[in-house]
Amino acid sequence: MRYMMLLRLDPAKAPATGPSEELMTEMGQLLEEMTKAGVLLDTGGLQPSGQGAVIRQAGGKQTVLDGPYAEAKEVIGGYAIFQAKSVDEAAQWASRFLAIHGEEWEIEAEVRQVEEPA
């Protein structure tokens, strides 16, 4: 089964300098371990919301909002797609990913099963 991990964070609470060199090294090692284990199918960080857009539809009419979004207190900063036997296994991998971020990061992961075509 495939699972998607969505990483959420509050940009105001993230380190101003971004990820440290140590974090990037540890992340690379974990991603390599996950790849070798056949768990990691895809991963990526996302550009700041200021470089994106939100399309809302209500009453059949669409509105496009260009970033940045002043009201956004939390953004999706990245994602990963896992191949796992269960949501528990996928959550364990997500937990390891969060743990390497240490105390300076306030970050959250949501893990959900990807709907497979019938």
Residue pairs with C-beta under 8 A, 6 or more apart in sequence:
1 83
1 84
1 85
1 86
1 113
1 114
1 116
2 41
2 81
2 82
2 83
2 84
2 113
2 114
2 116
3 81
3 82
3 84
3 87
3 90
3 111
3 112
3 113
3 114
4 79
4 80
4 81
4 82
4 111
4 112
4 114
5 79
5 80
5 81
5 82
5 90
5 93
5 94
5 97
5 109
5 110
5 111
6 76
6 79
6 109
6 110
6 112
7 76
7 77
7 78
7 79
7 80
7 97
7 107
7 108
7 109
8 74
8 75
8 76
8 77
8 107
8 108
8 109
8 110
9 74
9 75
9 77
9 105
9 106
9 107
9 108
10 73
10 74
10 75
10 106
11 48
11 49
11 72
11 75
12 73
13 106
14 77
14 105
14 106
15 104
15 105
19 27
23 100
23 101
23 102
26 100
27 97
27 100
30 96
30 97
30 100
31 40
31 43
34 40
34 82
34 93
38 83
39 82
39 83
39 84
39 93
40 80
40 81
40 82
40 83
41 81
41 82
41 83
42 79
42 80
42 81
43 78
43 79
43 80
43 81
44 78
44 79
44 80
45 77
45 78
46 52
46 75
46 76
46 77
46 78
46 79
48 67
48 68
48 75
49 67
49 68
49 69
49 72
49 75
50 67
50 68
51 67
52 66
52 67
53 64
53 65
53 66
53 67
54 64
54 65
54 67
54 69
55 62
55 63
55 64
55 65
56 62
56 63
56 65
57 63
74 108
77 107
80 94
80 97
81 114
82 89
82 90
82 93
82 94
82 111
84 90
84 93
87 111
87 113
90 111
90 113
91 111
94 109
94 111
95 109
97 109
98 107
98 108
98 109
101 107
